[in-house]
Amino acid sequence: MAIMRLAANLNLSNIIFGRCEVYRHEKFFNSIFEDSNINLPIFYGCKFDNCIFKSSDLNNSKFFEFNEFENCRFLHCDMRNIGVGNNGLYFKKTEFNACDMRGMNLESTSFFECTFEKCKIISVTFHANKIQKSSFNGTLIDVKFEGDGKEKLELDFKKSKFQGVEFHNIDLSQSVPPKIKNHYYVSNLKYRCSNALVKLNSDKTIDENIKKILSRRIKKLSGNEDYIFNYKFIEDIEGSDFAKNFFDILEISLIN
């Protein structure tokens, strides 16, 4: 197992890169890193072009001052806990396949025309102005997409499954919703929420405890113009009575 310094035009396997190696404004291209440990170097404003990372460990690696990855591939890589400074990471036309991205800090990370295939994407927050024209294939768990109410999110979720996915202040009209059973794209949500709260106040048939939870959920959604729901997930978490009442009062058809 070797210890060495990064360079361009490399084809390396089973490599450990030196602790506290610092790379400033360097360019790396046409390189392959396989079964390597790249979690120790610090990168400032570097560019990676047409590089492939296979089964490599980037956990705890650090990126500052806008590092760019273009036409790259990450295959079966550990990308948890990557340290990212202000505008530290930008991925363009990059593929992530079967990577572990749990808890990854995306506050200063941008994605454009990227693909996420069967990755572990759990407990992360994507910002609408930092991810566009990208696609997901796999299960998203406890993932948030946040905006300021003006951004149009242009993402392809066609092959995705949602579990605890939330959208806040984002326009989803340009996104492709999941085609998997039990997922529903809902438009005119603000209007539906307004009507639902009025009906909920006068409805005597719904259990009072369920009614309180429904009211809280609907108020939380009332800032969104549209949304994507997974009926089965809501049913599993909240119970069948809540799920049925929730969809009924929002007038969401369960025909899929």
N, C-alpha and C positions, 0 to 999 in steps of 0.2 A: 504494500500500500504506500504510494508515493505522496510526498508533500511538495507542492510546487506553486509557482505563480501563474496566474491566468495569462493567456495570450490568444491571438487570433489564429484561425486555420488549424485548430487542434482536433484530434480524435482520441479522447482519453477515457480510460475506464479505471474504476476503483481508486479515485484520487481524493486526497485531503488537501484543501487549500489552507495556507498558513494563517494562524491566528493574527487578527488585527492588520492583515494586508489591506492597504488603502489604494483604491483605483480612482483617479480623477480624470474625467473627460476622455476616457479611452474608448476605443472601438473594438468590438469583438464580432467576428463574422465567420460563417461557414464552419462552425465548430460543433463537435458532439461531446457531451459530457455524460458518461454512463456510470451508474453505481458510485457516484462521487459525493463527497461532503463539501458543499459550498456555503455552509451556514456561518462561516467565520469572517470572510472579507467584508469591507465597507466600500460602497460604491457612491461616487459623487458625479452626477451628470454623465454617465456612461451610455453607450449605444451598443445593443446586441442585435445583429441582423442575421437572419437565416441560421440560427443556432438551435440545436436540439438538446434537451435535457431529459435523460432517461433514468428512471428509478434513482433519482438523486435527492439529497437532503438540503433544502434551502431554509429549513426552519431556523428562525432567529437571524437570518442574514439581514443586512441593513442597506437601505437605499435612500440617498438624499439628493436634492437639487436636480430633479427631473432625469431619471434614468429611463431609456426607451428600449422596448423590445418590439421588433417588427419582423413579421414572417418567421416567428419562432414556434417551437413545439415543446410543451412540457408533458412528459409521459410518465405516469405513476410517480410523481414527485411529491415530497412533503413540503408544503408551502405554508404551514401554520406559523403564526407569530412572526411573520416577516416584519421587520422594523422599517417604517416608511416615514420619511420627513415630509415637509411641506412640498406638495407637488412632486413627490419622490418617484412615482412609478407611472409609466404610460405603456400600455400594451396595444399594439395595432396588428390586425390580421394574424393573431396568435391563437394557437390551439392549446387547450388544457384538457388532457385525457386521463381520466382515473386519478386525478390529483387530490391530495388531502388539503382542503382549503378551510378547514374548520376554524372559526374564530379569527380569520385573517382580517387585519386592519385595512379597510378600504377607504378610509377618510380622505386620503391623499393619493388614491390609486384610480387611474382611468383606463377604460377599455373601449376600443373602437374596432368593429368588425371582427370580434373574437368569437370562438366557439368553446363551449364547456360541455364535455362529453363524459357522463357517468362520474363526475367529481363528487367528493364529499363537501357539499356547500351547506354548512350548518352554522347558525348563529352569527351571521354577517349582515352588514348593512350596505347596500349599494345606493349611491347618490345619482339621481336621474341625469344630472348634468355631466356625469363622469362615466356613464355606460350607455352606448348607443349602437344600433345595427349589429347586435350580437345575438347568439342563440344558445339555448340550454337544452340538453338532453339528459334527463335523470331527475332525481328527487331533490327538491329544495326544502330544507327543514329550518323553521324559525328564521326565515330570511326577510329582511325589510327592504323596501324600495322607497326612498324618500325624495321629495322635491319641494319646490316653493310654490306650487300651484300653477306654474306657467309652463313647465317642461312637458313635452310630448315624449313619452318613453317608447322607443322604437326597438322592441326586442321580440324574438321568436321563442315562445314557450310551447310550441306545438307538441314537442315530445317530452314535456315536463310533467312532473307530479308535484303538487303543492301540499305541504304539511306545515301549517302555521305561518304561511307567507302573508305579509302585510304590505299594503300600499298606502302611502300618505302624501296627499297633495300632488298627485301625478295624473296626467292625462294618458290613459291607456288605449286611446282610440287607434293608435298606429301600431300597437303590438298585436302579435298573434297569440291568442289564448291556447291553453292546453287542449288537445283533442282527446285526452284520456277521459274515460267515463267519470261522471260525478263532478266535473269542473264546469263552471258557468261564468261566462262573461256577462256582466250586468251594466247597462247604460242608464242614464237619467237617474243616477243614484241619489243625488241631492233631493230631487223631487220625490222619489220613493221614500226617502227617510222622513221628509217633512210630513207626508201623508201618513206614514206608519206611526209616527209619534202621536198624531191626532187620533187615529183609530185605537192606538194602544190605551190612551187615557179613558176611552169610553167602553172598551171591551171588558165584559164581565165574565167571559168564558175561560180566559187564560189564568192559570195559577199565578198568585201574586208574586211569589218568589221568581218564577220564570219571567213575569212581566218586568220586574226590576232589572234583571240581567239583560233582557231584550232592550229596554230603554237605554241602558248604559252602552250597549254594543252599537245601537243605531245612532246615538248621539256621536259616538266616536267616528262613525263612518260618514257622517253628514257633510264633511268637508270635501268628500270625493265625488267627482262627477261620474266615475265608473269604477268597476272593481272586478276581480276574479275570485270566485269562491269555490272551495272544495266541499261539497255537501257532506260527503262521507266523513271527512276529517272533523267537520263541525259536529256531526252526529256522534262520532266516537268520543269526542272530548266533552261536549255539552249534554249529550243525551238526545234521543229521538224526538221527544216532545219539544225541546227547545229548537232543534233544527227545523222541524216541521213548522212551528209557529214563526220562526225567524223568516223562512222563505215565503210563507203565506202572507205575512203582514207587509213584506216588501214587494209582494206581487211578482215573485220570481217563479217562472214556470220550470218544473223539474223534468221537462221533456228534453232529453239529451240527444 
